[in-house]
Structures are given as structure tokens and as C-alpha cells.
Amino acid sequence: MIDLREDVIFVKRDGGRCVTLTLEELARQITTHPTIGAIEMWVARQIAHAVLHYFRADQGREIVEETELNDVLQLVLERCTEVIDRDEPSPSFHADLRKLAIEAGHGSELVFFHKLGSTLRQLRDHRAKVIQFTGLRACVKVLAGTKIWSKSCRRLEHDIVAFLRHKASDERGCRQSVLVVR
């Protein structure tokens, strides 16, 4: 079987015809979506990546009904609109994954994941609307002890994102938050 690119998903239309949808095409659709209005392309790419990740990694699916894709996208965009459109600054939380990796040390993935779990537990009573983790690629390179991106780096990157999503969904204070990992 041929592996499908990670940034592509098949969308099954009403007539039964399947069309491919890339991350970039979905991001362009998001930038002009009536729910969210004008949005920067980098934000649209993050939203598109999250939606594709949901179907491919969480649901284990490469073919999605068009109506289901639209429903999930609508839910994500409504939640993002709540955060983006607030007049007053919404409570947020920011952590640098690269710094956590440096503190843990090269090859100390167990220590890193323990520190990451502790960081998320601190959010129990924080009630942040946006939880943002930055420095993902740099973090992976520190943990892997490499300067060049590889397949093992991609697996570790996936493990970190999956860990964050799983832990954030378990923590009481994080469930209603938007999780951003860059």
C-alpha cells in the first residue's frame, strides 16, 4: 500500500466522488470562511493542520464525508472565533518546549515528558482560553540530539503533540481551551 502524504485527505462528496484536499487548499478555504472573517494564512494553516490531524491521527481515517468535514471545521472555527473576537484580552498560557527540552537534557525524553505533564497540571485552575506551546521543532532536535530533521524526529514530534492533546483533554482547566502547538 502507498502511504498518503500527511497533508492530504480524501473528501467524499454527495455524489460519491472522492476528491483530494491538501492542507494548503483547506487553509485557503478557511481564510475566506464566513464564520471567521479575515484571518492570517499562518493561523489558517494551523487550523487546517489541526483538522487534518484530527481525522488522520485521532480517527485513523483518510476518507471523510464532506458534510462531516464541514461540521468539524465549523466547530473549530466557532471556537477560534470566540478567542479571536474578544474585546478584552482572554487569559492565556505560554510555554517554550525548547526550554523544557534543554532543561531535560539531550536524550532525556522521559524527563521531558514528566516536565511537560507537570506544566499541564499547573493549568488545572488557570482557566486559560488559549494554551500555546512554541518551539516544537527545536525541542525535537534538542531531544534527538540532531541538527537535521529525520523520520525519528517526525515520530517524536507526533508523540509530543499527541501527549499534549491527550493530557490537555484530561486536565479539568484545559478542556475548554484552544491548544496551539508550534
HUCORFEN-V566317 format. One record per residue. N is the residue number from 1. PSI is psi in degrees with one decimal (999 if undefined). OMEGA is omega in degrees with one decimal (none if undefined). D_CENTER is the distance of its C-alpha to the mean C-alpha in Angstrom with 2 decimals. Layout:
BEGIN
n | psi | omega | d_center
N | PSI | OMEGA | D_CENTER
N | PSI | OMEGA | D_CENTER
END
This chain:
BEGIN
n | psi | omega | d_center
1 | 142.1 | 179.1 | 26.90
2 | 129.9 | 177.4 | 24.97
3 | 136.1 | 177.3 | 21.27
4 | 143.7 | 176.7 | 19.28
5 | 147.6 | -177.6 | 17.10
6 | -21.7 | -176.9 | 13.39
7 | 24.0 | -179.2 | 12.91
8 | 142.7 | 173.9 | 15.53
9 | 152.0 | 176.3 | 16.17
10 | 134.6 | 178.6 | 19.60
11 | 122.9 | -179.2 | 20.34
12 | 115.6 | -178.5 | 23.58
13 | 172.1 | -178.7 | 25.62
14 | -36.7 | -179.4 | 28.34
15 | 0.7 | -179.5 | 31.03
16 | -6.1 | -179.6 | 29.38
17 | 135.9 | 177.7 | 28.55
18 | 135.1 | 175.2 | 25.25
19 | 151.9 | 177.4 | 23.70
20 | 147.1 | 176.7 | 20.89
21 | 118.5 | 179.6 | 17.93
22 | 164.7 | 177.8 | 16.07
23 | -43.7 | -179.1 | 12.83
24 | -40.6 | 178.2 | 15.32
25 | -42.6 | 178.6 | 17.42
26 | -40.3 | 178.2 | 14.78
27 | -42.0 | 177.8 | 13.78
28 | -39.3 | 177.3 | 17.56
29 | -38.5 | -178.7 | 18.01
30 | -38.1 | -178.1 | 15.54
31 | -22.6 | 179.5 | 17.49
32 | 11.2 | -177.9 | 20.61
33 | 134.5 | -176.8 | 19.50
34 | -23.8 | -178.4 | 22.14
35 | -39.8 | -170.7 | 19.98
36 | -15.1 | 178.9 | 18.19
37 | -151.8 | -179.0 | 20.87
38 | 130.1 | -178.7 | 20.61
39 | 145.6 | 179.9 | 17.25
40 | 149.7 | -175.9 | 16.61
41 | -38.0 | -178.2 | 15.35
42 | -33.9 | 177.3 | 12.72
43 | -42.6 | 178.5 | 11.13
44 | -38.1 | 178.1 | 11.73
45 | -39.6 | 178.9 | 10.12
46 | -42.9 | 178.7 | 6.72
47 | -45.1 | 179.8 | 7.46
48 | -42.5 | 179.1 | 8.97
49 | -41.6 | 179.7 | 6.45
50 | -41.8 | -179.6 | 4.42
51 | -45.8 | 178.6 | 8.14
52 | -39.8 | 178.3 | 9.33
53 | -41.0 | 179.1 | 7.23
54 | -49.6 | -178.0 | 8.58
55 | -44.8 | -174.4 | 11.95
56 | -50.4 | -174.1 | 12.28
57 | -48.3 | -176.0 | 11.03
58 | -42.3 | -177.9 | 11.41
59 | -15.1 | -180.0 | 14.36
60 | 33.5 | -175.8 | 15.72
61 | 143.6 | 175.2 | 16.82
62 | -13.1 | 177.6 | 17.45
63 | 128.2 | -175.8 | 19.67
64 | 139.1 | 174.0 | 18.74
65 | 141.4 | -178.5 | 21.29
66 | -40.0 | -179.8 | 21.05
67 | -38.2 | 178.8 | 21.65
68 | -42.1 | 176.9 | 18.87
69 | -45.4 | -179.8 | 16.34
70 | -39.4 | 179.1 | 17.90
71 | -46.3 | 179.9 | 17.83
72 | -43.6 | 179.0 | 14.12
73 | -41.5 | 178.7 | 13.50
74 | -43.7 | 178.1 | 16.21
75 | -44.9 | -179.6 | 14.82
76 | -44.6 | -178.2 | 11.44
77 | -37.6 | 176.8 | 13.65
78 | -42.5 | 179.6 | 16.18
79 | -41.1 | 178.5 | 13.96
80 | -37.1 | 178.9 | 12.75
81 | -39.6 | 177.3 | 16.46
82 | -41.0 | -177.9 | 17.57
83 | -43.5 | -175.2 | 15.80
84 | -39.6 | -171.9 | 16.76
85 | -0.6 | -178.7 | 20.30
86 | 135.8 | 175.6 | 21.54
87 | -44.6 | 178.3 | 24.79
88 | 150.1 | 179.7 | 24.69
89 | 132.4 | 179.6 | 21.99
90 | 149.0 | 178.1 | 19.61
91 | 136.2 | -179.6 | 19.24
92 | 166.6 | 179.6 | 16.30
93 | 139.0 | 179.6 | 15.50
94 | 136.8 | 174.8 | 14.66
95 | 145.9 | 179.9 | 14.86
96 | 110.6 | -178.9 | 15.32
97 | -34.1 | 179.7 | 14.17
98 | -42.9 | 178.4 | 16.92
99 | -40.8 | 177.3 | 19.52
100 | -40.2 | 179.7 | 18.68
101 | -40.2 | 178.7 | 19.07
102 | -42.2 | 177.8 | 22.31
103 | -37.2 | -179.6 | 23.59
104 | -37.3 | -179.9 | 22.99
105 | 155.7 | -179.1 | 24.66
106 | 128.0 | 176.1 | 24.46
107 | 5.6 | -177.9 | 23.97
108 | 61.5 | -177.9 | 23.46
109 | -38.9 | 179.6 | 20.27
110 | -43.7 | 177.9 | 21.77
111 | -42.1 | 179.5 | 22.56
112 | -49.6 | -178.5 | 19.12
113 | -33.3 | 175.8 | 17.43
114 | -45.1 | 178.3 | 20.24
115 | -39.4 | 179.6 | 19.67
116 | -42.2 | 176.2 | 15.96
117 | -41.1 | 177.8 | 17.06
118 | -39.8 | 178.6 | 19.78
119 | -43.3 | 179.5 | 17.59
120 | -34.4 | 177.8 | 15.61
121 | -29.1 | 177.7 | 19.06
122 | -20.2 | -177.7 | 20.30
123 | 0.7 | -176.9 | 18.11
124 | -48.1 | -176.3 | 20.15
125 | 12.5 | -175.9 | 22.36
126 | -35.2 | -179.0 | 20.45
127 | 38.2 | 179.4 | 19.19
128 | 136.7 | 175.9 | 16.61
129 | -30.7 | 178.8 | 15.09
130 | 125.0 | 175.0 | 12.31
131 | 115.1 | -173.6 | 11.06
132 | 127.7 | 174.1 | 10.04
133 | 123.8 | -179.7 | 10.01
134 | 168.2 | 176.4 | 11.32
135 | 29.4 | -176.0 | 13.21
136 | -50.5 | -177.8 | 11.05
137 | -43.4 | 179.0 | 13.33
138 | -38.5 | 178.0 | 16.38
139 | -47.4 | -178.9 | 15.68
140 | -42.3 | 179.8 | 15.56
141 | -37.4 | 177.5 | 18.72
142 | -48.1 | -178.7 | 20.44
143 | -38.6 | -178.8 | 19.90
144 | -16.0 | -179.5 | 20.95
145 | 39.4 | -177.5 | 23.77
146 | 158.9 | 175.9 | 23.39
147 | -15.9 | -176.7 | 23.29
148 | 133.0 | 180.0 | 22.48
149 | 137.4 | -178.5 | 19.23
150 | 179.0 | 177.6 | 20.01
151 | -37.1 | 178.5 | 18.98
152 | -31.9 | 175.4 | 19.07
153 | -41.9 | 179.3 | 16.68
154 | -40.8 | 178.5 | 14.18
155 | -43.3 | 179.2 | 14.82
156 | -40.1 | 176.9 | 14.49
157 | -46.1 | 178.4 | 11.15
158 | -42.2 | 179.5 | 9.99
159 | -40.8 | -179.6 | 12.02
160 | -46.0 | 179.7 | 10.61
161 | -43.6 | 178.7 | 6.94
162 | -41.5 | 178.2 | 8.89
163 | -47.1 | 179.9 | 11.24
164 | -44.7 | -179.1 | 9.18
165 | -41.7 | -179.5 | 7.89
166 | -49.5 | -178.4 | 11.53
167 | -40.4 | -179.9 | 13.24
168 | -35.7 | 178.6 | 11.65
169 | -22.1 | 177.8 | 12.71
170 | -31.9 | -176.0 | 16.05
171 | 130.4 | -177.2 | 16.86
172 | -45.0 | -176.5 | 19.02
173 | -10.1 | -174.9 | 18.04
174 | -13.5 | -170.5 | 14.25
175 | -35.8 | -177.6 | 14.32
176 | 13.0 | -177.0 | 14.78
177 | 158.9 | 172.8 | 12.38
178 | 122.1 | -179.8 | 9.32
179 | 122.7 | 179.6 | 6.79
180 | 125.3 | 177.6 | 5.77
181 | 118.9 | -179.3 | 5.56
182 | 999 | none | 7.90
END
